[in-house]
Amino acid sequence: MLLKDIIKQKSDYGDLQISGISKDSRTVKQGELYFCLNQDQDLTLKRCKQALDNGASAVVCSFNLPYENCIMVKDSRESFAFACANFYERACDSLKIIGISGTNGKTTTAHIISHMMKHNSKNAGVIGTNGIFYNGKTIETNMTTPDADVLHKTFLDMKNAGVEYVVMEVSAHAIDQKRIDGIMFEIGVLTNITQDHLDYFKTFSSYARTKFSFFSKAHIKKAIICVDDKNASKLIGKTNVPVKTYGIHSPSDSFAIDVCSSMEGSRFTGNICDSVVDIKTNLIGEYNIYNTLGALTVCHELGFTDKELEIGLNFIEPAEGRFNVVNFSGKYVVIDYAHTPDGLLNILKTARELTDKKVYIIFGCGGDRDKDKRAKMGKIAEEYADYVCLTDDNPRNEKSYDIIMDIEKGMKKTHFIQTDRKRAIARMIDLAQAGDIIIIAGKGAEKYQEIGDKKYPYNDFDAVYGHFKELDPCSFKGNGEKYVY
């Protein structure tokens, strides 16, 4: 493809043939177009030279560099996003793309929508935290919303495979870094806005503004917003696209009545923009009622009939790592990705509503991430759980006990520490009795644990099943455990 067909601006190098697009100067191949996304001039100078030495046909950056075949643009990230869309034949324009944004609930809402489509014989793909899925394929990703090159290559592959709809999670990082620029979403959903990622955004207001910026005519055709979330609801009346709302406790276009929830699932009657449907689902808890209402509203706006809404949702299974329940001898083990104060609060409140027995919580906080939420999560945990075990999440380059000490700043009651996550899970399962709920929070479906700069194989499901297979409570005493008073 000619460079002028990739970058729609005048350039002396427009007739250059481009074989691919790269954002990594170390791995750029002969004939590719390299984009330097860094905003440091000295580093950009170094990386662009490296890319040219490795065979790049041209380089694009935000600085005027003294190199042949160097193109300066106002914003290299924005230019990269549009260039990727153009290079991959603007496949995104042929797909009906639904974007799910919000602090919590993105994965489950996307999961519900995609399964509703599947159950109604519509070919849908998914892009999100758990990976990329379409036509039976599963592709692992390391970001909730991949960078623009991966996104648009995926869109082209999906289009060629006959995919009609794409349901994708849209993270705040992706919005801020302009990974989604140049994509027109049929619908944008805002589930909620609560504290997260302040290591990156610094302030909550900056984080919220970034979320809000997705909900404009530049990105979406219409918006669906959870009116019960106090921060998300602030967007109503401020966006320049049509809005539909959903909720349980506030007047809204879509709402649920006669809600009944247990460890086996939930039932409710949904009024979805005046379409009344009876829903039975395996999803558990009020927050999953919200996710379900959001998904139902999306599908209603896409033209689903009342019958299709019911067919799509009844008996749907939860997304991997989202309130997945394992019942062992009457002990309920719940594995969930909850890693924010709001996420932890929701899952603990749900557990409290579902049992009159004891509630256990095992969690940690990620290293090199928002430290301000740690004490808040500790306070929430001891307020709603009978037994709290603090353990490692992904400590990365922080010391385990430094992270735990930050969590403890919000705690006053007796709790338990075991930094080895597998041993922590085993110990809490052993302490629990029939009817108790043991929540393992923070990692969900992750298949690794980040310690230092390395990822080690690890999975909460494997830890639970492995312990159930070789149950021996005595072998899990000691080894770094301690009670804290």
VEXDREN-2710 file (C-alpha; in Angstrom, 1 decimal):
% VEXDREN-2710
k/r/px/py/pz
1/MET/0.0/0.0/0.0
2/LEU/1.2/3.5/-0.8
3/LEU/2.2/5.7/2.2
4/LYS/-0.2/8.5/1.0
5/ASP/-3.1/6.0/1.3
6/ILE/-2.1/5.3/4.9
7/ILE/-1.4/8.8/6.1
8/LYS/-3.8/11.3/4.7
9/GLN/-1.6/14.3/4.7
10/LYS/0.8/15.8/2.1
11/SER/4.3/14.3/2.2
12/ASP/7.3/14.1/0.0
13/TYR/7.2/10.3/0.6
14/GLY/3.6/9.6/-0.4
15/ASP/4.6/7.2/-3.2
16/LEU/6.6/4.9/-1.0
17/GLN/5.4/1.3/-0.8
18/ILE/4.6/0.2/2.7
19/SER/4.5/-3.5/3.6
20/GLY/3.4/-3.1/7.2
21/ILE/3.0/-0.9/10.3
22/SER/5.2/-1.1/13.4
23/LYS/5.4/0.7/16.7
24/ASP/8.5/-1.1/17.9
25/SER/11.8/0.1/16.5
26/ARG/13.6/-3.0/17.6
27/THR/11.5/-5.4/15.5
28/VAL/10.5/-3.3/12.6
29/LYS/10.9/-5.1/9.3
30/GLN/12.1/-4.1/5.9
31/GLY/9.6/-1.9/4.1
32/GLU/7.4/-1.1/7.1
33/LEU/6.2/2.2/8.3
34/TYR/7.3/2.9/11.9
35/PHE/5.4/5.1/14.3
36/CYS/7.2/6.4/17.4
37/LEU/4.5/6.9/20.0
38/ASN/7.0/8.3/22.6
39/GLN/6.8/12.0/23.4
40/ASP/10.4/12.4/24.6
41/GLN/12.4/14.1/21.8
42/ASP/15.8/12.4/22.6
43/LEU/14.2/9.0/22.9
44/THR/12.2/9.6/19.7
45/LEU/15.5/10.5/17.9
46/LYS/17.1/7.3/19.0
47/ARG/14.2/5.0/18.2
48/CYS/13.5/6.5/14.7
49/LYS/17.2/6.0/13.8
50/GLN/17.0/2.4/15.0
51/ALA/13.9/1.8/12.9
52/LEU/15.5/3.3/9.8
53/ASP/18.6/1.2/10.3
54/ASN/16.4/-1.9/10.6
55/GLY/14.8/-1.3/7.3
56/ALA/11.8/0.9/7.9
57/SER/10.7/2.7/4.7
58/ALA/9.7/5.8/6.7
59/VAL/9.2/6.9/10.3
60/VAL/6.4/9.0/11.8
61/CYS/6.8/11.0/15.0
62/SER/5.7/14.3/16.7
63/PHE/9.1/16.0/16.2
64/ASN/11.0/17.4/13.2
65/LEU/14.0/15.1/13.0
66/PRO/17.0/15.4/10.7
67/TYR/16.4/12.1/8.9
68/GLU/15.4/11.2/5.4
69/ASN/11.9/9.6/5.1
70/CYS/10.8/11.2/8.4
71/ILE/7.3/12.5/8.7
72/MET/6.3/14.9/11.4
73/VAL/2.6/14.8/12.6
74/LYS/0.8/16.8/15.3
75/ASP/0.0/13.7/17.4
76/SER/1.8/10.5/16.6
77/ARG/-0.7/8.3/18.6
78/GLU/-3.7/9.8/16.8
79/SER/-1.9/9.4/13.4
80/PHE/-1.0/5.8/14.3
81/ALA/-4.6/4.9/15.1
82/PHE/-5.9/6.3/11.8
83/ALA/-3.0/4.8/9.8
84/CYS/-3.7/1.4/11.2
85/ALA/-7.4/1.7/10.2
86/ASN/-6.4/2.7/6.7
87/PHE/-3.7/0.0/6.3
88/TYR/-6.2/-2.7/7.4
89/GLU/-8.7/-1.6/4.8
90/ARG/-10.9/0.3/7.2
91/ALA/-12.5/-3.1/8.1
92/CYS/-14.0/-1.4/11.2
93/ASP/-16.4/0.5/9.0
94/SER/-17.9/-2.9/7.9
95/LEU/-18.6/-4.1/11.4
96/LYS/-21.2/-3.1/14.0
97/ILE/-19.0/-2.3/17.0
98/ILE/-20.3/-2.0/20.6
99/GLY/-17.9/-0.4/23.1
100/ILE/-18.3/-1.1/26.8
101/SER/-16.6/1.3/29.1
102/GLY/-16.6/1.7/32.9
103/THR/-14.5/0.8/35.9
104/ASN/-16.3/-2.5/36.6
105/GLY/-18.6/-4.7/34.6
106/LYS/-17.0/-4.3/31.2
107/THR/-16.1/-8.0/30.8
108/THR/-19.4/-9.4/32.0
109/THR/-21.5/-7.0/30.0
110/ALA/-19.5/-7.7/26.8
111/HIS/-19.8/-11.5/27.6
112/ILE/-23.6/-11.2/28.0
113/ILE/-24.1/-9.3/24.8
114/SER/-21.9/-11.6/22.7
115/HIS/-23.8/-14.7/24.1
116/MET/-27.2/-13.1/23.4
117/MET/-26.0/-12.6/19.8
118/LYS/-24.7/-16.2/19.5
119/HIS/-28.0/-17.6/20.9
120/ASN/-29.8/-15.6/18.2
121/SER/-27.6/-16.9/15.3
122/LYS/-25.7/-13.6/14.9
123/ASN/-21.9/-13.8/14.3
124/ALA/-20.2/-11.8/17.0
125/GLY/-16.6/-11.3/18.1
126/VAL/-15.3/-10.2/21.5
127/ILE/-12.3/-8.1/22.4
128/GLY/-11.5/-7.6/26.1
129/THR/-9.7/-8.5/29.2
130/ASN/-10.0/-12.2/28.8
131/GLY/-8.8/-12.2/25.2
132/ILE/-10.1/-12.0/21.6
133/PHE/-12.8/-14.5/20.6
134/TYR/-14.5/-15.2/17.3
135/ASN/-15.6/-18.2/15.2
136/GLY/-14.2/-20.6/17.8
137/LYS/-10.8/-18.9/17.9
138/THR/-9.2/-17.6/21.1
139/ILE/-6.3/-15.1/21.0
140/GLU/-4.6/-14.0/24.2
141/THR/-4.0/-10.3/24.7
142/ASN/-2.1/-8.4/27.4
143/MET/-4.3/-5.4/27.4
144/THR/-8.1/-4.9/27.9
145/THR/-8.2/-2.8/24.8
146/PRO/-5.3/-3.7/22.4
147/ASP/-3.3/-1.1/20.6
148/ALA/-4.5/0.2/17.3
149/ASP/-2.4/-2.1/15.1
150/VAL/-3.7/-5.2/16.9
151/LEU/-7.3/-3.9/16.9
152/HIS/-7.5/-3.1/13.2
153/LYS/-5.7/-6.3/12.1
154/THR/-8.3/-8.1/14.3
155/PHE/-11.1/-6.2/12.7
156/LEU/-10.0/-7.3/9.2
157/ASP/-9.6/-10.9/10.3
158/MET/-13.0/-10.8/11.8
159/LYS/-14.6/-9.3/8.7
160/ASN/-13.0/-11.9/6.5
161/ALA/-14.3/-14.6/8.8
162/GLY/-17.9/-13.4/8.4
163/VAL/-18.2/-11.6/11.8
164/GLU/-21.0/-9.0/11.8
165/TYR/-20.8/-7.6/15.4
166/VAL/-17.9/-6.8/17.6
167/VAL/-18.3/-6.3/21.3
168/MET/-15.3/-4.8/22.9
169/GLU/-14.2/-3.4/26.2
170/VAL/-12.9/0.2/26.1
171/SER/-10.5/1.0/28.9
172/ALA/-9.6/4.5/30.1
173/HIS/-6.0/3.9/29.0
174/ALA/-7.2/3.1/25.5
175/ILE/-9.2/6.3/25.3
176/ASP/-6.4/8.5/26.7
177/GLN/-3.8/6.9/24.4
178/LYS/-6.1/7.3/21.4
179/ARG/-6.1/3.6/20.5
180/ILE/-9.8/3.8/19.5
181/ASP/-9.5/7.0/17.4
182/GLY/-11.0/6.5/13.9
183/ILE/-13.5/3.8/15.0
184/MET/-17.2/4.7/14.9
185/PHE/-19.0/2.6/17.5
186/GLU/-22.7/1.8/17.0
187/ILE/-23.3/2.0/20.8
188/GLY/-21.2/3.0/23.8
189/VAL/-22.1/1.7/27.2
190/LEU/-21.0/3.3/30.5
191/THR/-21.4/0.9/33.4
192/ASN/-20.0/3.0/36.3
193/ILE/-17.1/5.1/37.3
194/THR/-15.3/4.4/40.6
195/GLN/-11.7/4.7/41.7
196/ASP/-9.1/2.9/39.7
197/HIS/-5.9/3.6/37.8
198/LEU/-4.9/6.7/39.8
199/ASP/-1.3/5.6/39.4
200/TYR/-1.8/6.7/35.8
201/PHE/-4.5/9.4/35.8
202/LYS/-3.3/10.9/39.2
203/THR/-6.8/12.3/40.1
204/PHE/-10.3/10.8/40.0
205/SER/-11.6/13.8/38.0
206/SER/-9.0/13.2/35.3
207/TYR/-10.0/9.5/35.2
208/ALA/-13.7/10.4/34.9
209/ARG/-13.1/13.0/32.3
210/THR/-11.3/10.5/30.2
211/LYS/-14.2/8.0/30.4
212/PHE/-16.7/10.7/29.5
213/SER/-14.7/11.8/26.4
214/PHE/-15.6/8.5/24.8
215/PHE/-19.2/9.4/24.8
216/SER/-19.3/11.9/21.9
217/LYS/-20.1/12.0/18.2
218/ALA/-16.4/11.5/17.5
219/HIS/-16.6/8.0/18.8
220/ILE/-20.2/6.7/19.1
221/LYS/-23.7/7.0/17.6
222/LYS/-25.6/6.5/20.8
223/ALA/-25.0/6.0/24.5
224/ILE/-26.4/3.6/27.1
225/ILE/-25.7/4.7/30.7
226/CYS/-26.3/3.3/34.2
227/VAL/-28.3/5.9/35.9
228/ASP/-27.9/4.4/39.4
229/ASP/-24.2/5.1/39.3
230/LYS/-23.7/8.6/40.7
231/ASN/-20.6/9.4/38.6
232/ALA/-21.8/7.8/35.3
233/SER/-25.2/9.6/35.6
234/LYS/-23.4/13.0/35.5
235/LEU/-22.9/12.3/31.8
236/ILE/-26.6/12.4/31.1
237/GLY/-27.5/15.7/29.4
238/LYS/-23.9/16.5/28.7
239/THR/-23.2/14.2/25.7
240/ASN/-24.1/15.1/22.1
241/VAL/-25.4/11.7/21.2
242/PRO/-28.8/10.1/22.0
243/VAL/-28.9/8.4/25.4
244/LYS/-30.8/5.4/26.9
245/THR/-30.5/4.7/30.6
246/TYR/-30.8/1.6/32.8
247/GLY/-31.1/1.1/36.5
248/ILE/-32.9/-0.6/39.4
249/HIS/-33.4/2.2/41.9
250/SER/-33.8/5.3/39.7
251/PRO/-36.3/6.1/36.9
252/SER/-34.7/4.8/33.7
253/ASP/-35.5/3.5/30.2
254/SER/-34.6/-0.1/31.2
255/PHE/-35.2/-1.4/34.7
256/ALA/-35.8/-4.6/36.7
257/ILE/-38.6/-5.6/39.1
258/ASP/-39.3/-8.7/41.2
259/VAL/-35.6/-9.5/41.5
260/CYS/-34.8/-12.8/43.1
261/SER/-31.2/-13.9/43.5
262/SER/-29.5/-17.0/45.0
263/MET/-26.2/-19.0/44.7
264/GLU/-27.9/-20.7/41.7
265/GLY/-28.6/-17.5/39.8
266/SER/-31.1/-14.7/39.4
267/ARG/-34.6/-14.1/38.2
268/PHE/-36.3/-10.8/37.4
269/THR/-38.8/-9.1/35.1
270/GLY/-37.2/-6.5/32.9
271/ASN/-38.8/-3.5/31.3
272/ILE/-36.4/-2.8/28.4
273/CYS/-37.5/0.4/26.8
274/ASP/-41.1/-0.7/27.2
275/SER/-40.4/-4.3/26.1
276/VAL/-41.3/-6.6/29.0
277/VAL/-39.3/-9.8/29.3
278/ASP/-39.0/-12.5/32.0
279/ILE/-35.3/-13.3/32.6
280/LYS/-33.7/-16.3/34.3
281/THR/-29.9/-16.2/34.4
282/ASN/-27.0/-18.1/36.1
283/LEU/-25.4/-14.7/36.9
284/ILE/-25.5/-13.9/40.6
285/GLY/-25.9/-10.6/42.5
286/GLU/-27.4/-7.1/42.0
287/TYR/-24.3/-5.8/40.2
288/ASN/-24.9/-8.6/37.6
289/ILE/-28.5/-7.5/37.2
290/TYR/-27.0/-4.1/36.2
291/ASN/-24.7/-5.8/33.7
292/THR/-27.7/-7.8/32.3
293/LEU/-29.9/-4.7/32.0
294/GLY/-27.1/-2.9/30.1
295/ALA/-26.7/-5.9/27.7
296/LEU/-30.5/-6.1/27.2
297/THR/-30.7/-2.4/26.4
298/VAL/-27.8/-2.7/23.9
299/CYS/-29.6/-5.6/22.1
300/HIS/-32.9/-3.8/22.2
301/GLU/-31.3/-0.8/20.5
302/LEU/-29.8/-3.1/17.9
303/GLY/-33.3/-4.3/17.0
304/PHE/-33.7/-7.6/18.9
305/THR/-37.3/-8.7/19.4
306/ASP/-38.8/-9.4/22.9
307/LYS/-38.4/-13.2/22.1
308/GLU/-34.8/-12.7/21.0
309/LEU/-34.0/-10.8/24.3
310/GLU/-35.4/-13.7/26.4
311/ILE/-33.8/-16.4/24.2
312/GLY/-30.4/-14.7/24.4
313/LEU/-30.2/-14.3/28.1
314/ASN/-31.9/-17.2/29.8
315/PHE/-29.4/-19.6/31.4
316/ILE/-26.3/-17.7/30.3
317/GLU/-23.1/-18.8/32.1
318/PRO/-20.9/-16.2/33.8
319/ALA/-17.7/-14.9/32.2
320/GLU/-14.6/-16.7/33.2
321/GLY/-13.3/-15.2/36.5
322/ARG/-16.5/-13.2/37.2
323/PHE/-18.3/-14.6/40.2
324/ASN/-17.5/-18.2/39.3
325/VAL/-18.8/-20.5/42.0
326/VAL/-17.2/-23.8/43.0
327/ASN/-19.3/-25.9/45.4
328/PHE/-17.3/-28.3/47.5
329/SER/-19.1/-30.2/50.2
330/GLY/-21.4/-27.3/50.7
331/LYS/-18.6/-24.7/50.8
332/TYR/-19.0/-22.1/48.1
333/VAL/-15.8/-20.8/46.6
334/VAL/-16.2/-17.6/44.5
335/ILE/-13.5/-16.6/42.1
336/ASP/-13.8/-13.0/40.9
337/TYR/-11.7/-10.3/39.3
338/ALA/-12.8/-7.6/41.8
339/HIS/-9.7/-5.4/42.2
340/THR/-11.1/-2.0/43.1
341/PRO/-12.9/-0.7/46.2
342/ASP/-16.2/-0.7/44.4
343/GLY/-15.7/-4.2/42.9
344/LEU/-14.8/-5.6/46.3
345/LEU/-17.7/-3.9/48.0
346/ASN/-20.2/-5.3/45.4
347/ILE/-19.0/-8.9/45.7
348/LEU/-18.9/-8.8/49.5
349/LYS/-22.4/-7.3/49.7
350/THR/-23.7/-9.9/47.3
351/ALA/-22.1/-12.7/49.4
352/ARG/-23.7/-11.3/52.6
353/GLU/-27.1/-11.3/50.9
354/LEU/-26.7/-14.9/49.8
355/THR/-25.8/-16.6/53.0
356/ASP/-26.6/-16.4/56.7
357/LYS/-23.3/-18.2/57.4
358/LYS/-19.7/-16.9/57.4
359/VAL/-18.0/-14.9/54.6
360/TYR/-14.3/-15.2/53.9
361/ILE/-12.3/-13.0/51.7
362/ILE/-8.8/-13.6/50.2
363/PHE/-7.3/-10.7/48.3
364/GLY/-4.2/-8.5/47.7
365/CYS/-3.4/-5.4/45.6
366/GLY/-1.3/-5.1/42.5
367/GLY/2.2/-3.7/42.9
368/ASP/3.3/-0.6/40.9
369/ARG/-0.4/0.5/40.7
370/ASP/-2.8/2.9/42.5
371/LYS/-1.7/2.8/46.1
372/ASP/-4.6/5.0/47.4
373/LYS/-7.2/2.3/47.0
374/ARG/-5.3/-0.3/49.2
375/ALA/-6.4/1.0/52.6
376/LYS/-10.0/1.5/51.3
377/MET/-10.1/-2.1/50.2
378/GLY/-8.8/-3.2/53.6
379/LYS/-11.6/-1.3/55.3
380/ILE/-14.3/-2.7/53.1
381/ALA/-13.0/-6.2/53.5
382/GLU/-13.1/-6.2/57.3
383/GLU/-16.4/-4.5/57.4
384/TYR/-18.3/-7.1/55.3
385/ALA/-16.3/-10.3/55.8
386/ASP/-16.0/-12.5/58.9
387/TYR/-12.5/-13.6/58.0
388/VAL/-10.0/-11.6/56.0
389/CYS/-6.8/-13.1/54.5
390/LEU/-4.3/-10.7/52.9
391/THR/-2.1/-12.2/50.2
392/ASP/-0.2/-11.5/47.0
393/ASP/-2.0/-10.3/43.9
394/ASN/0.6/-9.3/41.3
395/PRO/3.3/-7.7/43.5
396/ARG/5.5/-6.8/40.5
397/ASN/8.4/-4.7/41.7
398/GLU/7.0/-4.0/45.2
399/LYS/7.7/-6.0/48.3
400/SER/4.7/-8.2/49.3
401/TYR/4.6/-6.9/52.9
402/ASP/4.8/-3.3/51.8
403/ILE/1.6/-3.7/49.8
404/ILE/0.0/-5.6/52.7
405/MET/1.0/-2.9/55.1
406/ASP/-0.7/-0.3/52.8
407/ILE/-3.9/-2.4/52.9
408/GLU/-3.7/-2.7/56.7
409/LYS/-3.8/1.0/57.1
410/GLY/-7.5/0.8/56.6
411/MET/-8.0/-2.1/59.0
412/LYS/-8.5/-2.4/62.8
413/LYS/-9.8/-6.0/63.3
414/THR/-8.0/-9.3/63.5
415/HIS/-7.0/-10.6/60.1
416/PHE/-4.7/-13.2/58.6
417/ILE/-1.7/-12.9/56.3
418/GLN/-0.3/-15.5/53.9
419/THR/1.7/-14.0/51.0
420/ASP/1.7/-17.3/49.1
421/ARG/-1.6/-17.1/47.4
422/LYS/-2.0/-20.8/46.8
423/ARG/-1.5/-21.5/50.5
424/ALA/-3.8/-18.7/51.5
425/ILE/-6.6/-20.2/49.4
426/ALA/-6.0/-23.6/50.9
427/ARG/-6.0/-22.3/54.5
428/MET/-9.3/-20.3/54.1
429/ILE/-11.1/-23.3/52.4
430/ASP/-10.0/-25.5/55.3
431/LEU/-11.3/-23.0/57.9
432/ALA/-14.7/-22.6/56.2
433/GLN/-17.7/-24.8/57.1
434/ALA/-20.7/-25.9/54.9
435/GLY/-22.8/-22.9/53.8
436/ASP/-19.9/-20.5/54.1
437/ILE/-18.8/-18.4/51.1
438/ILE/-15.0/-18.0/50.4
439/ILE/-14.3/-15.2/48.0
440/ILE/-11.0/-15.2/46.1
441/ALA/-10.7/-11.7/44.6
442/GLY/-8.4/-9.8/42.3
443/LYS/-7.1/-12.1/39.6
444/GLY/-10.1/-13.8/38.2
445/ALA/-9.2/-15.8/35.0
446/GLU/-5.5/-14.6/34.9
447/LYS/-3.2/-17.4/34.1
448/TYR/-0.1/-15.9/35.7
449/GLN/1.3/-14.0/38.7
450/GLU/3.6/-11.1/38.1
451/ILE/6.6/-11.1/40.5
452/GLY/9.4/-8.7/39.7
453/ASP/9.6/-8.4/36.0
454/LYS/8.5/-11.9/35.3
455/LYS/5.2/-13.7/34.8
456/TYR/4.9/-17.1/36.5
457/PRO/2.2/-19.6/35.7
458/TYR/-0.6/-19.4/38.2
459/ASN/-4.4/-19.5/38.3
460/ASP/-6.9/-19.3/41.1
461/PHE/-9.1/-22.0/39.6
462/ASP/-6.1/-24.4/39.6
463/ALA/-5.3/-23.5/43.2
464/VAL/-8.8/-24.3/44.3
465/TYR/-9.2/-27.5/42.3
466/GLY/-5.8/-28.7/43.2
467/HIS/-6.5/-28.3/46.9
468/PHE/-9.8/-30.1/46.6
469/LYS/-8.0/-33.0/45.0
470/GLU/-5.4/-33.3/47.7
471/LEU/-7.1/-32.0/50.8
472/ASP/-4.8/-32.1/53.7
473/PRO/-5.3/-29.1/56.1
474/CYS/-2.2/-29.9/58.2
475/SER/0.2/-29.4/55.4
476/PHE/-0.8/-25.7/55.1
477/LYS/0.2/-24.5/58.5
478/GLY/3.2/-22.3/59.0
479/ASN/5.3/-21.1/56.1
480/GLY/5.0/-17.3/56.5
481/GLU/1.5/-17.3/58.0
482/LYS/0.6/-15.0/60.9
483/TYR/-2.4/-13.5/62.5
484/VAL/-2.6/-9.7/62.9
485/TYR/-4.4/-8.1/65.9
END
